[in-house]
Amino acid sequence: MSLDPIQFAACREGDEAAWRRVVQSRVHAVFRWSVMLGLRAPEAEDAAQEVLWRAWKQFHKCRAPQAFDAWLYQITRRVVANMRRLVWLKRVLPTESPPEPAFADGPTPAIELSVRACLGRLSRKQAEVLMLSDVEGYTRDEVAAMLGIPPGTVASRLRLARKAFRAAWEQSQVDPPRLPTEGGTDDKRRAGPRRGTAPRLSWEQS
């Protein structure tokens, strides 16, 4: 996914109105990335603000419109890594509250939390490639650019990540609630994923 060339040129010239339009088009993605990389929703909101502020200040470093999302994701990774180091103590306190759903327009809360828990059991490399490919819908070449690895490495990591995710889901003790499925009205068709059946990850796809 690339940035509109006209918006890109305007941002390079310091057009704040153009940048606000870019922010509106990318802020939700940056928030999702931050959550999937391990931050809680309030932390992810702070991270998204920091990412976009840095991107605006450093926009001259972005090479081309088609490189924008990859460049923005790299900034997100660095900001999230820094924030996770700052909040690590909170994560080991016995009074820590359980995670809460972060996406108003995603799946049901139980499904979202189950997916995030399973992603958390994968290695960082596997979780990232699965998130970008199957949750965000980027192509193999786009994911390769975002992670700075060859497309072939993306394909091999994705294959292993999907296998690991399925295994994690099968071991999950969470029973997802029943979900409606397209084209079905009876109880059998309305039944959501059963325990052991990995859900479809592309939340925003119809």
RAFENHU-V380683 format. One record per backbone hydrogen bond with DSSP energy under -1.0 kcal/mol. NH is the residue of the N-H (numbers start at 1). CO is the residue of the C=O. E is the energy in kcal/mol with one decimal. If there is no record, write none. Layout:
BEGIN
NH & CO & E
NH & CO & E
END
This chain:
BEGIN
3 & 65 & -2.3
8 & 4 & -2.8
9 & 5 & -2.5
10 & 6 & -2.3
11 & 7 & -2.6
12 & 8 & -2.2
13 & 9 & -1.1
14 & 11 & -1.7
15 & 10 & -2.5
19 & 15 & -1.8
20 & 16 & -2.2
21 & 17 & -1.5
22 & 18 & -1.8
23 & 19 & -2.8
24 & 20 & -2.2
25 & 21 & -1.5
26 & 22 & -1.2
27 & 23 & -2.6
30 & 26 & -2.4
31 & 27 & -2.1
32 & 28 & -2.4
33 & 29 & -2.8
34 & 30 & -2.2
35 & 31 & -2.2
36 & 32 & -2.9
37 & 33 & -1.7
38 & 35 & -1.9
39 & 34 & -2.2
44 & 40 & -3.1
45 & 41 & -2.2
46 & 42 & -1.8
47 & 43 & -2.7
48 & 44 & -2.7
49 & 45 & -1.9
50 & 46 & -2.2
51 & 47 & -3.1
52 & 48 & -2.4
53 & 49 & -2.1
54 & 50 & -2.5
55 & 51 & -2.6
56 & 52 & -2.0
57 & 53 & -2.2
58 & 54 & -2.1
61 & 58 & -2.7
62 & 59 & -1.8
67 & 64 & -1.4
68 & 65 & -1.5
71 & 67 & -2.4
72 & 68 & -2.9
73 & 69 & -2.4
74 & 70 & -1.9
75 & 71 & -1.7
76 & 72 & -2.2
77 & 73 & -2.6
78 & 74 & -1.8
79 & 75 & -2.5
80 & 76 & -2.8
81 & 77 & -2.3
82 & 78 & -2.1
83 & 79 & -2.4
84 & 80 & -2.6
85 & 81 & -1.6
86 & 82 & -1.5
87 & 83 & -1.7
91 & 87 & -1.0
92 & 89 & -1.3
96 & 93 & -1.7
112 & 108 & -2.7
113 & 109 & -2.7
114 & 110 & -2.0
115 & 111 & -2.7
116 & 112 & -2.6
117 & 113 & -2.2
118 & 114 & -2.2
119 & 115 & -2.6
120 & 116 & -1.9
122 & 119 & -1.3
127 & 123 & -3.0
128 & 124 & -2.5
129 & 125 & -1.8
130 & 126 & -2.2
131 & 127 & -2.6
132 & 128 & -2.6
133 & 129 & -1.9
134 & 130 & -2.6
135 & 131 & -1.2
136 & 131 & -2.7
138 & 132 & -2.5
143 & 139 & -2.7
144 & 140 & -2.3
145 & 141 & -2.0
146 & 142 & -2.2
147 & 143 & -2.3
148 & 144 & -1.4
149 & 144 & -1.8
154 & 150 & -1.7
155 & 151 & -2.3
156 & 152 & -2.1
157 & 153 & -2.6
158 & 154 & -2.8
159 & 155 & -2.0
160 & 156 & -2.0
161 & 157 & -2.9
162 & 158 & -2.6
163 & 159 & -1.6
164 & 160 & -2.6
165 & 161 & -2.8
166 & 162 & -2.4
167 & 163 & -2.0
168 & 164 & -2.5
169 & 165 & -2.8
170 & 166 & -2.4
171 & 167 & -1.4
172 & 169 & -1.0
184 & 181 & -1.8
190 & 186 & -2.1
191 & 187 & -1.0
197 & 194 & -2.5
203 & 201 & -2.2
205 & 202 & -1.5
END
